[in-house]
Amino acid sequence: MAVSPEDFTRQTASQYTMSLVAHKQPRNIFMRIYKQLYSSFGPQYWWPGDSTEEIIIGAVLTQNTSWQNVVRAIDRLKRSNVVSLRKILAMSDNKLARLIRPAGYFRIKTKRLKSVADFWVQQWDTDWPRVRRASFARLRTQLLNVYGIGPETADSILLYAFNKPTFVVDAYTQRIGGRHGLFPPGARYADIQKNVESAIPRRPALYNEYHALLVRLGKEYCRARPRCLDCPLNHRIFFRKNQRPH
């Protein structure tokens, strides 16, 4: 009898979770998933940005939109020679909104970009070497107090712009982890992050690549309507390439 993608997903997640419990592999399953995704997709070369400031700007613009739209907005900023937090701060709201319009929610994001730019200029004088020497805890606390910056955006900036060891949790991570029984339904950002970080080496390069690989998986396979049969984490494929422990 034919099985729908939704039923297949539920069966796959159930089998996957049962196998984890049976073999008591809750910690190293995260590294096994990473290795499987890396083997399937290769390095992702994230974050795509030419400078620290471009990465910061991109992290704000990518909120609630696709990366393709962010690229279009950043290209417009580049053509106007304003990929600079100081220039963004000095620019009129109307001009900035016009330039970043392709990213969507452009009026809201104009306010957020201005707020983020003001923070880096006023608090740190855009002294990036000094920022990189600062503690992760201090920077994250400060960023979370900036208008328009939530945990995902803060962690994206800290990881990709400043190489700080923090795992970025996004909608793809939540969806993939939920479907494969790695996180309970409705798990909070902080709980998911703690779960992953406690199970894998605390290395920024690893967090960087892992997040990028999960995004790739989410876009190509673990969509709202999933493509489970050919997914690299399909129960049968995964355990064929990663033998069951005895």
PLY file of the C-alpha trace (Angstrom):
ply
format ascii 1.0
element vertex 246
property float x
property float y
property float z
element edge 245
property int vertex1
property int vertex2
end_header
0.00 0.00 0.00
1.28 3.45 -0.87
2.44 5.63 2.00
1.93 9.38 1.94
4.93 11.68 2.56
3.35 12.77 5.84
2.84 9.18 7.05
6.32 8.26 5.87
7.72 11.15 7.88
5.93 10.01 11.01
7.06 6.41 10.51
10.63 7.48 9.83
10.74 9.72 12.90
9.22 7.00 15.06
11.67 4.34 13.84
14.57 6.76 14.20
13.63 7.69 17.76
13.09 4.05 18.76
16.51 3.13 17.41
18.13 5.93 19.41
16.46 4.84 22.60
17.19 1.15 21.98
20.88 1.78 21.31
21.27 4.59 23.86
22.92 7.00 21.44
21.42 10.38 22.51
24.70 12.28 22.54
26.62 11.10 19.52
23.56 11.07 17.26
24.16 14.78 16.61
27.67 14.12 15.32
26.45 11.18 13.27
23.85 13.42 11.64
26.50 16.07 10.98
28.82 13.56 9.32
26.00 12.18 7.21
24.97 15.65 6.01
28.56 16.67 5.33
29.11 13.47 3.37
25.96 14.17 1.33
26.30 17.91 0.74
29.93 18.84 1.32
31.07 22.20 2.78
28.58 25.06 2.46
31.03 28.02 2.81
28.83 30.10 5.09
28.23 32.94 5.88
28.23 34.51 2.40
29.53 38.00 3.09
32.52 40.10 2.08
33.00 41.88 5.41
32.01 41.89 9.06
29.55 44.70 8.44
27.94 42.93 5.49
27.40 39.84 7.64
25.79 41.93 10.39
23.53 43.67 7.88
22.63 40.36 6.26
21.73 38.81 9.61
19.12 41.52 10.16
17.80 41.51 6.59
17.30 37.74 6.53
14.64 37.88 9.23
11.39 36.43 7.82
12.58 36.24 4.24
14.61 34.09 1.87
18.34 34.55 1.36
17.75 35.34 -2.32
15.83 38.45 -1.26
18.63 39.42 1.10
21.17 39.15 -1.72
19.07 41.48 -3.85
18.87 44.03 -1.03
22.60 43.84 -0.26
23.42 44.22 -3.97
21.44 47.47 -3.96
23.36 48.66 -0.89
26.63 47.77 -2.61
25.72 49.65 -5.77
25.07 52.70 -3.60
28.34 52.09 -1.71
26.60 51.99 1.67
27.45 48.54 3.06
28.63 50.35 6.16
26.99 50.70 9.56
28.12 54.32 9.86
26.68 55.16 6.44
23.44 53.37 7.28
23.20 55.37 10.49
23.72 58.63 8.60
21.26 57.77 5.82
17.64 58.91 5.82
15.08 56.28 6.74
13.31 56.69 3.41
16.46 56.11 1.37
17.44 53.04 3.39
13.93 51.62 3.12
14.02 52.00 -0.67
17.37 50.23 -0.91
16.43 47.25 1.25
12.90 46.89 -0.12
13.62 43.46 -1.77
14.21 41.96 1.70
10.60 42.61 2.70
9.25 44.33 5.83
11.55 47.13 4.72
10.20 49.80 7.07
10.56 47.55 10.11
14.00 46.41 8.98
15.05 50.01 8.42
14.42 50.69 12.11
16.18 47.51 13.12
19.23 48.19 10.96
19.47 51.72 12.34
19.24 50.36 15.88
21.92 47.72 15.25
24.16 50.27 13.52
23.77 52.67 16.44
24.73 49.92 18.88
27.95 48.99 17.09
28.95 52.60 16.48
28.10 53.98 19.93
29.08 51.00 22.09
32.04 49.62 20.15
33.07 52.33 17.67
33.00 49.51 15.05
36.34 48.37 16.44
36.05 44.78 15.24
39.35 43.48 16.70
38.21 44.72 20.12
34.81 43.09 19.63
36.47 39.77 18.81
38.45 39.96 22.05
35.30 40.57 24.11
33.58 37.74 25.93
30.75 35.90 24.25
28.46 36.35 27.26
28.95 40.12 27.32
28.30 40.53 23.61
25.23 38.31 23.56
23.68 40.09 26.54
24.24 43.45 24.86
22.88 42.31 21.51
19.70 40.90 23.03
18.99 44.36 24.43
19.14 45.95 20.96
15.82 46.67 19.27
14.92 44.03 16.70
17.52 41.48 17.79
16.34 38.11 19.07
18.35 35.00 19.94
18.65 33.69 16.36
19.87 37.01 14.93
22.21 37.60 17.87
23.73 34.15 17.54
24.06 34.49 13.76
26.02 37.72 14.21
28.20 36.28 16.96
28.98 33.06 15.12
29.39 34.26 11.56
30.75 37.77 12.05
32.89 37.19 15.16
33.55 33.44 15.27
32.02 33.03 18.73
30.97 29.50 19.75
27.17 29.59 19.67
24.89 27.23 17.79
22.24 28.99 15.70
18.76 27.50 16.01
16.36 28.37 13.21
13.05 27.07 11.85
14.83 24.37 9.84
16.62 23.08 12.95
13.34 22.95 14.85
11.50 21.20 12.03
14.21 18.61 11.35
14.80 17.90 15.03
11.09 17.61 15.72
10.44 15.22 12.86
13.33 12.98 13.88
12.45 12.97 17.56
15.53 14.89 18.64
13.57 17.61 20.42
10.15 17.49 22.07
7.27 19.36 20.38
7.37 23.07 21.19
10.92 22.96 22.54
12.30 26.41 23.31
15.21 28.00 21.47
17.48 27.88 24.51
16.66 24.22 25.23
17.38 23.12 21.65
20.62 25.08 21.62
21.74 23.60 24.93
20.83 20.10 23.74
22.96 20.39 20.60
25.88 22.25 22.18
26.18 19.69 24.98
26.48 16.86 22.45
29.08 18.16 19.98
32.52 19.79 20.30
32.39 23.49 21.15
34.00 24.75 17.94
32.72 27.74 15.95
33.73 26.14 12.63
31.65 23.06 13.46
28.63 25.14 14.56
28.97 27.18 11.37
29.01 24.19 9.05
26.36 22.26 10.95
23.86 25.10 10.81
24.49 25.61 7.09
24.01 21.88 6.42
20.71 21.84 8.32
19.51 24.79 6.25
20.45 22.90 3.08
18.58 19.83 4.29
15.54 21.91 5.22
15.39 23.65 1.87
15.87 20.56 -0.27
14.25 17.74 1.70
12.70 18.60 5.05
10.25 21.11 3.63
6.77 21.87 4.87
5.77 19.05 2.48
8.76 16.75 3.01
10.73 14.70 0.49
11.54 11.82 2.82
12.27 8.97 0.42
15.56 10.43 -0.84
16.50 12.40 2.27
20.05 11.79 3.56
18.49 11.20 7.01
15.97 8.69 5.73
16.02 5.87 8.28
17.18 3.26 5.78
19.75 5.44 4.03
21.16 6.79 7.27
21.71 3.43 8.89
22.99 1.83 5.70
25.84 4.34 5.67
26.20 4.46 9.46
25.94 0.90 10.69
23.78 0.24 13.70
25.78 -0.14 16.88
25.68 -3.59 18.47
0 1
1 2
2 3
3 4
4 5
5 6
6 7
7 8
8 9
9 10
10 11
11 12
12 13
13 14
14 15
15 16
16 17
17 18
18 19
19 20
20 21
21 22
22 23
23 24
24 25
25 26
26 27
27 28
28 29
29 30
30 31
31 32
32 33
33 34
34 35
35 36
36 37
37 38
38 39
39 40
40 41
41 42
42 43
43 44
44 45
45 46
46 47
47 48
48 49
49 50
50 51
51 52
52 53
53 54
54 55
55 56
56 57
57 58
58 59
59 60
60 61
61 62
62 63
63 64
64 65
65 66
66 67
67 68
68 69
69 70
70 71
71 72
72 73
73 74
74 75
75 76
76 77
77 78
78 79
79 80
80 81
81 82
82 83
83 84
84 85
85 86
86 87
87 88
88 89
89 90
90 91
91 92
92 93
93 94
94 95
95 96
96 97
97 98
98 99
99 100
100 101
101 102
102 103
103 104
104 105
105 106
106 107
107 108
108 109
109 110
110 111
111 112
112 113
113 114
114 115
115 116
116 117
117 118
118 119
119 120
120 121
121 122
122 123
123 124
124 125
125 126
126 127
127 128
128 129
129 130
130 131
131 132
132 133
133 134
134 135
135 136
136 137
137 138
138 139
139 140
140 141
141 142
142 143
143 144
144 145
145 146
146 147
147 148
148 149
149 150
150 151
151 152
152 153
153 154
154 155
155 156
156 157
157 158
158 159
159 160
160 161
161 162
162 163
163 164
164 165
165 166
166 167
167 168
168 169
169 170
170 171
171 172
172 173
173 174
174 175
175 176
176 177
177 178
178 179
179 180
180 181
181 182
182 183
183 184
184 185
185 186
186 187
187 188
188 189
189 190
190 191
191 192
192 193
193 194
194 195
195 196
196 197
197 198
198 199
199 200
200 201
201 202
202 203
203 204
204 205
205 206
206 207
207 208
208 209
209 210
210 211
211 212
212 213
213 214
214 215
215 216
216 217
217 218
218 219
219 220
220 221
221 222
222 223
223 224
224 225
225 226
226 227
227 228
228 229
229 230
230 231
231 232
232 233
233 234
234 235
235 236
236 237
237 238
238 239
239 240
240 241
241 242
242 243
243 244
244 245
